[in-house]
């Protein structure tokens, strides 16, 4: 099963490259790390996510929350 099919089951997701000045596009943001069922994703799985449309959508959906938690905007 592809990691992309489980994207909304990811836990402990860490985004990187999120710049509040880039709202609403967040074109440089990506998933830096995450776990699935308590297991850390591999670099290959992260690459698969970050190069997919589903991964880009996931990052965009979660980037604003990341900005608010980090910068208090």
C-alpha positions as a printed NumPy array, in Angstrom:
array([[ 0.   ,  0.   ,  0.   ],
       [ 1.321,  3.406, -0.973],
       [ 2.097,  5.918,  1.751],
       [-0.017,  8.423, -0.172],
       [-3.12 ,  6.339,  0.551],
       [-2.409,  6.787,  4.281],
       [-1.595, 10.489,  4.238],
       [-4.445, 11.5  ,  6.555],
       [-3.397,  8.857,  9.098],
       [ 0.061, 10.378,  9.592],
       [ 1.038, 11.454, 13.088],
       [ 3.753, 13.699, 14.515],
       [ 3.956, 15.55 , 11.21 ],
       [ 6.707, 18.145, 11.04 ],
       [ 6.589, 20.664,  8.228],
       [ 9.609, 22.643,  7.116],
       [10.114, 25.453,  4.648],
       [ 6.912, 27.172,  5.782],
       [ 7.171, 30.949,  5.411],
       [ 4.228, 33.025,  6.614],
       [ 5.047, 35.586,  3.913],
       [ 4.225, 32.928,  1.316],
       [ 0.586, 32.587,  2.405],
       [-1.532, 31.071,  0.9  ],
       [ 0.768, 29.177, -1.487],
       [ 3.491, 27.818,  0.826],
       [ 5.299, 26.627, -2.297],
       [ 8.556, 25.849, -0.457],
       [ 6.925, 23.91 ,  2.39 ],
       [ 7.338, 20.158,  2.695],
       [ 6.865, 17.265,  5.112],
       [10.183, 16.941,  6.95 ],
       [ 9.178, 14.006,  9.138],
       [ 6.142, 12.026, 10.23 ],
       [ 5.134,  8.704, 11.723],
       [ 2.547,  6.165, 10.671],
       [ 1.352,  3.689, 13.285],
       [ 4.262,  4.757, 15.49 ],
       [ 6.904,  4.094, 12.826],
       [ 9.044,  6.933, 11.45 ],
       [ 8.681,  7.403,  7.7  ],
       [11.751,  6.664,  5.604],
       [13.401,  9.228,  3.347],
       [11.925,  7.373,  0.37 ],
       [ 8.41 ,  7.625,  1.804],
       [ 8.891, 11.33 ,  2.549],
       [10.164, 11.886, -0.998],
       [ 7.114, 10.054, -2.37 ],
       [ 4.781, 12.235, -0.311],
       [ 6.541, 15.493, -1.074],
       [ 6.609, 14.847, -4.818],
       [ 2.912, 13.965, -5.048],
       [-0.122, 16.183, -5.567],
       [-1.67 , 14.642, -2.449],
       [ 1.395, 15.597, -0.424],
       [ 1.326, 19.16 , -1.739],
       [-2.352, 19.453, -0.834],
       [-1.719, 18.028,  2.634],
       [ 1.11 , 20.481,  3.258],
       [-0.968, 23.409,  2.044],
       [-3.897, 22.396,  4.247],
       [-1.647, 22.198,  7.31 ],
       [ 0.801, 25.041,  6.666],
       [-1.437, 27.795,  8.039],
       [-1.829, 25.922, 11.328],
       [ 1.945, 25.524, 11.429],
       [ 2.422, 29.274, 10.908],
       [-0.053, 30.156, 13.655],
       [ 1.548, 27.769, 16.147],
       [ 5.072, 28.949, 15.358],
       [ 4.632, 32.707, 14.844],
       [ 1.393, 33.375, 16.676],
       [-0.106, 35.196, 13.688]])
